[in-house]
Amino acid sequence: MSNRIYVAIDTPDLSRALALAKRVRHHVGGIKLGLEFFCAHGAAGVREMAHLDLSVFLDLKLHDIPNTVAKAIQALGPIAPAILTVHASGGRAMLEDAKAAAPTGTKVVAVTMLTSLDATDLSDTGVTGAPHDHVLRLAELAHDAGVDGIVCSGAEVAAAKAAWPKGFFVVPGVRPADGPVGDQKRVVTPRQAIDAGASILVIGRPITQADDPDAAARAIAATL
Ligand SMILES: O=c1ccn([C@@H]2O[C@H](COP(=O)(O)O)[C@@H](O)[C@H]2O)c(=O)[nH]1
């Protein structure tokens, strides 16, 4: 299979984003643009990045009432990203309307539980039970609502895939062994994520903050 690394280009600086994407382009399968980039540059910035001819994953994690999410996705339509995120906790109707509003070629994936959260954080939000169970419950909701897949940590992907073999599984919170984890709490190595069944890996700082981002991406790709 082709390269399954999507590099998270998290910067508000368009020149830096373009330079990073150009540096790593031969060792990644695509770029992920999120809130930091989109709030600074909007759709015009995404279009500029798309000129690099890399697959674009637009990670806006939309979470609102169904009508608002659907209209937002329609407004994004001309960009036609390969992958777009919404929050699974937005509920069944929101997920159904998100999928219906998305362009045909866009995969809509539902974020289950952010990889920056652990069991204590979950309990702080009033959710009882383990992260694993919470993720599987939201994965079932996402499946039933007809979206294409979910975002989850590498710790849950094997169980989620067993229940949804044709799902598309996005795994962030990926760190090379012994690398700094930063604000991520549910982390796995790139190899562990792939072995567990991830469809794609989202990797940001281990590549973008490296002295040589191209070498870092190449070294990670070599482990897969
Ligand atoms: O649960 C989630 C969902 C999305 N993300 C995003 O992935 C990258 C991870 O960046 P790193 O620098 O590799 O930590 C970032 O853009 C997040 O917004 C996530 O981490 N966890």
The ligand as an SDF file (V2000), in Angstrom:
LIG
                    3D

 21 22  0  0  0  0  0  0  0  0999 V2000
   -7.6570   12.6410   18.6620 O   0  0  0  0  0  0  0  0  0  0  0  0
   -6.9740   13.4100   17.9460 C   0  0  0  0  0  0  0  0  0  0  0  0
   -7.4700   14.0000   16.8100 C   0  0  0  0  0  0  0  0  0  0  0  0
   -6.6640   14.8020   16.0660 C   0  0  0  0  0  0  0  0  0  0  0  0
   -5.3850   15.0540   16.4250 N   0  0  0  0  0  0  0  0  0  0  0  0
   -4.5590   15.9310   15.5650 C   0  0  0  0  0  0  0  0  0  0  0  0
   -3.4330   15.2010   15.0910 O   0  0  0  0  0  0  0  0  0  0  0  0
   -2.2710   16.0000   15.1110 C   0  0  0  0  0  0  0  0  0  0  0  0
   -1.2490   15.3660   15.9960 C   0  0  0  0  0  0  0  0  0  0  0  0
   -0.0890   16.1420   16.0450 O   0  0  0  0  0  0  0  0  0  0  0  0
    1.2110   15.6910   16.8600 P   0  0  0  0  0  0  0  0  0  0  0  0
    2.1260   16.8680   16.7220 O   0  0  0  0  0  0  0  0  0  0  0  0
    1.7410   14.4470   16.1890 O   0  0  0  0  0  0  0  0  0  0  0  0
    0.8120   15.4290   18.2710 O   0  0  0  0  0  0  0  0  0  0  0  0
   -2.6950   17.3970   15.5590 C   0  0  0  0  0  0  0  0  0  0  0  0
   -2.8980   18.1700   14.3960 O   0  0  0  0  0  0  0  0  0  0  0  0
   -4.0150   17.1790   16.2650 C   0  0  0  0  0  0  0  0  0  0  0  0
   -4.9060   18.2550   16.0860 O   0  0  0  0  0  0  0  0  0  0  0  0
   -4.8910   14.4710   17.5450 C   0  0  0  0  0  0  0  0  0  0  0  0
   -3.7170   14.6660   17.9210 O   0  0  0  0  0  0  0  0  0  0  0  0
   -5.6900   13.6420   18.2760 N   0  0  0  0  0  0  0  0  0  0  0  0
  1  2  2  0
  2  3  1  0
  2 21  1  0
  3  4  2  0
  4  5  1  0
  5  6  1  0
  5 19  1  0
  6  7  1  0
  6 17  1  0
  7  8  1  0
  8  9  1  0
  8 15  1  0
  9 10  1  0
 10 11  1  0
 11 12  2  0
 11 13  1  0
 11 14  1  0
 15 16  1  0
 15 17  1  0
 17 18  1  0
 19 20  2  0
 19 21  1  0
M  END
$$$$
